[in-house]
Amino acid sequence: MDIKISSPKSKYDFDNYFNFRWKLLRKPLNQPVGTEKDDFEKESFHLMITKLDQIIAIGRLHVIDNNDFKVAQIRYMAVETKMQNKGFGSLILNKLEEYAFNHKINKIILNARLNAIAFYNKNGYVIVKKSHLLYGKIKHNLMEKNINEFSL
């Protein structure tokens, strides 16, 4: 399979990356274009997997606490529906964790939709507590994983 994992670099890459994010995570919730972005985009580490130049998976990590005990958050993980359960989500997640480890981040947190909890559990994340309700309808749970124990 001709796949490539990379960070978006050009305006074209980012336009496609954000369009993919909106298409998979916001359009199904009837949210307008623009809701797929937040204030942390410029200081975040973005990853995407492409197959024949088409994006099939994405994820993002940004630091939220930069004290002695660094904490980062993963957001906007998505895998094209027909490409799910083939390891692409885990590949993105592992590369985000590797980046966190290499940047001396101690813990990663994320807010997981209910249908993603098993995926994150399988990858070593534990539920901390129930979190927010996205757009009044999508339940989330706060999950975390200590990265200082990460082994490459």
Secondary structure by P-SEA (a helix, b strand, c coil): cbbbbbccccaaaaaaaaaaaaaccccccccccccccccccccbbbbbbbccccccccbbbbbcccccbbbbbbccccccccccccaaaaaaaaaaaaaaaaacccbbbbbbcccaaaaaaaaccccccccccccccbbbbbbbbbcccccc
